[in-house]
Amino acid sequence: MNTTRRRDAARSRQALLAAAADLFAERGYAGTAIRSVGDRAGVDPALIARYFGGKEGLYQAVLAADPLIEQSAPSADGPPAAPHAPVPATSGDDGAVDDGAAVAGAVAGPPDEPAASPLATVHGMVDRAFDKWTSTGVSAAAQNVFRREVDDAARQATRERLDTVLEPLRGAADGPDPQLAAELAVAVLFGVGVARDAGTLTRLSAVSVDELRAPLTAALVAALGLTDCQ
């Protein structure tokens, strides 16, 4: 494959990812048709099978690109890696780039550095959420946490990816049930994003991220059972 074809493949792949991210968030997994993704991206929908292995692989790739739950990106010439397969940072000619910034890794730092404090974990999570909300909007994963009509495949894929968010929060929690504390924190964080996007809660939707930072951080600190939010 020559350089021009590689660039075209990378552009097509990114266009499909962007369109899929919007449609999965708008319509959910079950309500998003492959043809609709191709139409919105302006790309032949048959390329979804080539680049992502099908609809489920495309959904996995959308989840992997979410800065809150980012993991290794799939290759532009093949299906996505398994959800739990660790892939080192790479940058290839096909346009597939993985900077290694999975939530757990970004929170904890490199293996030879000490883990972040619980409060640093919370602040990092809030920062990434704000970056997501102000750049590309609420993600499909956040929407699917609250959707009842998500099919089994999408629900399982979301659960597996969300574990990259839950893992550092479980480690930060201070109490007898760290899993419950972590899930409460995720429900609060993602719920705020979804509510802001919906616009039904007018003050929550209108408040700036700077004004929201302190109360949202305090809510996460309380959910995790931490005693100091400074």
KAZIVEN-V944703 format. One record per backbone hydrogen bond with DSSP energy under -0.5 kcal/mol. NH is the residue of the N-H (numbers start at 0). CO is the residue of the C=O. Records with the same first field share a line. If there is no record, write none. Layout:
BEGIN
NH = CO ; CO
END
This chain:
BEGIN
5 = 1
6 = 2
7 = 3
8 = 4
9 = 5
10 = 6
11 = 7
12 = 8
13 = 9
14 = 10
15 = 11
16 = 12
17 = 13
18 = 14
19 = 15
20 = 16
21 = 17
22 = 18
23 = 19
24 = 20
25 = 21
26 = 22
27 = 22 ; 23
30 = 26
31 = 28
32 = 30
36 = 32
37 = 33
38 = 34
39 = 35
40 = 36
41 = 37
42 = 37
46 = 43
47 = 44
48 = 44 ; 45
49 = 45
50 = 46
51 = 47
52 = 47 ; 48
53 = 47
57 = 53
58 = 54
59 = 55
60 = 56
61 = 57
62 = 58
63 = 59
64 = 60
65 = 61 ; 62
68 = 65
70 = 63
74 = 78
77 = 50 ; 74
79 = 51
84 = 81
85 = 83
89 = 97
91 = 95
94 = 91
96 = 94
97 = 89
101 = 99
102 = 69
105 = 101
106 = 102
107 = 103
108 = 104
112 = 109
120 = 116
121 = 117
122 = 118
123 = 119
124 = 120
125 = 121
126 = 122
127 = 123
128 = 124
129 = 125
130 = 126
131 = 127
132 = 128
133 = 129
134 = 130
135 = 131
136 = 131
142 = 138
143 = 139
144 = 140
145 = 141 ; 142
146 = 142
154 = 150
155 = 151
156 = 152
157 = 153
158 = 154
159 = 155
160 = 156
161 = 157
162 = 158
163 = 160
164 = 161
165 = 161
166 = 162
167 = 163
168 = 164
169 = 165
170 = 166
171 = 167
172 = 168
173 = 223
180 = 176
181 = 177
182 = 178
183 = 179
184 = 180
185 = 181
186 = 182
187 = 183
188 = 184
189 = 185
190 = 186
191 = 187
192 = 188
193 = 189
194 = 190
195 = 191
196 = 192
197 = 193
198 = 194
201 = 199
204 = 200
205 = 201
206 = 202
211 = 207
212 = 208
213 = 209
214 = 210
215 = 211
216 = 212
217 = 213
218 = 214
219 = 215
220 = 216
221 = 217
222 = 218
223 = 219
224 = 221
225 = 220
END
